[in-house]
């Protein structure tokens, strides 16, 4: 409980500090540009300030910059301020035109962007250091099969910035050998802050652990199965005296005309804006390796339909001539030097905007997989076919939270979470986080 109260206090400090830093960045930019602070020009900023501040806090929230800051990799947090600041400045420019605040010098926006990024990174770095000094890691107990316990333990240690301390694990066999009282007694000796439950624990056992956690005032984190993911996206309705969860089909949730319209408009606009970068990449590929600039490959999308996906070629020509279809990895010798950079920055995916324009794909959705691997995963992974109930995408939840090397089953879980919660706000959040991933680069590993 002490950690929870401390986190609330630090969240208030974060918000207040962010407001001071954002104002400070704009005011300093005015001073550098005009060599004075209090002038008729800065009145234009004060007119827009409330809207800029509210929007900024919302953007930082979308980038998850107010929750569990000490449990995330520091680089993820600090790099997030680069695209977030860019969006804030873009909004401020738009707002200045909307308010017709012509005394707001446009050069101030250019100055504010780097100042805001630097100020926010420095401010949050020191705040996180202070918070870590006072915070103790949450004590964790993992319950599940040995295989999934090891996978979850590895992910917790690698991706939570030492905010959790795994003090014990209970495998399924031991769990089933204990009575409810024995289980409570054993856990109370440890006094955990949070229980992590793997996906292979039965629904009945999850219910038992849920009620124990509620009774003992522990947090509980459950790795969901497909059924549980679907339930989580249901709409709670009332039919007379009966509350019911209404769960729509995946197609009904993901087939809106608005989404298709936005896909077409955004992909065409992006192709026009990125045309100089497309030209430079094309020249680099041609100069550094033999073979075509673009790479075409059959992929599977909605309803199992196959289509040709377009990508910049990142491997040597005929890379699979002797091996057949093989999944790539972080140390793949077939990847060219330019290809490594393109994959790290995700620029190899840019030609897929043509697929989006054609209607083969969406901007956001599960990554389209090759027919060979689709057939393989269908046999190995339960519920895999459900990812083909919606249109595939260039980026998605699995791309911003996973890695090239992420297990296909874990990618599937993230794909189904997206399919179950798809809306315009969620899409915008994924696009903004995709910018963050491109800047950080480590997701390509």
Secondary structure, 3 states (H helix, E strand, C coil): CHHHHHHHHHHHHHHHHHHHHHHHHHHHHHHHHHCCCCCHHHHHHHHHHHHHHHHHHHHHHHCCCCCCHHHCCHHHHHHHHHHHHHHHHHHHHHHHHHCCCCCCCHHHHHHHHHHHHHHHHHHHHHHHHHHHHHCCCEEEEEEECHHHHHHHHHHHHHHCCCCEEEEEEEEHHHHHHCCHHHHHHHHHHHCCCEEEECCCCCHHHHHHHHHHHHHHCCEEEECCCHHHHHHHCCEEEEECCEEEEECCCHHHHHCCHHHHHHHHHHHHHHHHHCHHHHHHHHHHHHHHCCCCCEEEEEEECHHHCEEEEEEECCECCCCCCCCCCCCCCCCCCCECHHHHHHHHHCHHHCCHHHHHHHCCCEEECCCCECHHHHHHHHHHCCCHHHHHHCCCEEECHHHHHCCCCCCHHHHHHHHHHHHHCCCHHHHHHHHHHHHHHHHHCHHHC
